[in-house]
Amino acid sequence: MTPVLFWALKAALFLLAVAMLCALFRLLAGPSAQDRVMALDCLYINGMLMMLVLGINYASSVYFEAAMLVALFGFVGSTSIAKFLLRGEVIE
């Protein structure tokens, strides 16, 4: 691994952690339910990206598979929460 890639991965992990902290603050202090849903979306996307960066860092395919599962479950969860906020029920 080149030194440039090493430091770029460390910087990416740090910045993703800062983004997750900002999203966590918005999730806890959001004035409306829609803000909290968007913060939750941001959290799972940043978590997925962090797993991808760790997969590149450790050269392991397990992280990529876990990131795909997080993306799938995050999308389904966000869709169901948005439908619940829009209509008041998830299953019709």
C-alpha positions in Angstrom: 0.0 0.0 0.0 1.4 3.4 -1.0 1.8 6.1 1.6 -0.7 8.3 -0.3 -3.4 5.6 -0.2 -2.6 4.9 3.5 -3.1 8.5 4.5 -6.1 9.0 2.2 -7.9 6.0 3.8 -7.1 7.3 7.3 -8.5 10.8 6.3 -11.6 9.3 4.7 -12.3 7.2 7.9 -11.9 10.3 10.0 -14.1 12.5 7.9 -16.8 9.8 7.7 -16.7 9.5 11.5 -17.2 13.3 11.8 -20.1 13.1 9.3 -21.6 10.3 11.4 -21.4 12.4 14.5 -23.1 15.3 12.8 -25.9 13.0 11.5 -26.2 11.5 15.0 -26.6 15.1 16.4 -29.3 15.8 13.9 -31.0 12.4 14.7 -31.2 13.3 18.4 -32.0 17.0 18.1 -34.0 17.1 14.9 -37.0 19.3 15.1 -39.2 17.1 12.9 -39.6 13.4 12.1 -38.6 14.1 8.5 -35.3 15.5 9.7 -34.7 12.4 11.8 -35.4 10.1 8.9 -32.9 12.0 6.7 -30.3 11.8 9.5 -30.9 8.1 9.7 -30.4 7.8 6.0 -27.2 9.8 6.3 -26.0 7.5 9.1 -26.5 4.3 7.3 -24.9 5.7 4.1 -21.9 6.9 6.0 -21.7 3.6 7.8 -21.8 1.8 4.5 -19.1 4.0 3.1 -17.0 3.4 6.2 -17.2 -0.3 5.7 -16.2 0.1 2.1 -13.1 2.1 3.1 -12.2 -0.5 5.7 -12.6 -3.2 3.1 -10.1 -1.4 0.9 -7.8 -0.8 3.9 -7.8 -4.4 5.0 -8.2 -5.9 1.5 -11.0 -8.1 2.6 -14.2 -8.9 0.7 -16.2 -9.5 3.9 -16.5 -5.7 4.4 -18.0 -5.3 0.9 -20.6 -7.9 1.5 -21.5 -6.4 4.8 -21.8 -2.9 3.2 -24.1 -4.4 0.6 -26.4 -5.8 3.3 -26.3 -2.4 5.2 -27.3 -0.6 2.0 -30.2 -3.1 1.4 -31.6 -3.0 4.9 -31.1 0.8 5.1 -33.1 1.3 1.9 -35.9 -0.9 3.1 -36.0 0.7 6.5 -36.0 4.2 5.1 -38.7 3.4 2.6 -40.9 1.9 5.3 -40.4 4.8 7.7 -41.1 7.3 4.9 -44.3 5.4 4.0 -45.3 5.3 7.7 -44.8 9.1 8.0 -46.7 9.7 4.8 -49.7 7.4 5.3 -49.6 6.3 9.0 -49.3 2.6 8.1 -46.7 0.4 6.5 -48.7 -2.5 5.3 -52.0 -1.9 3.6 
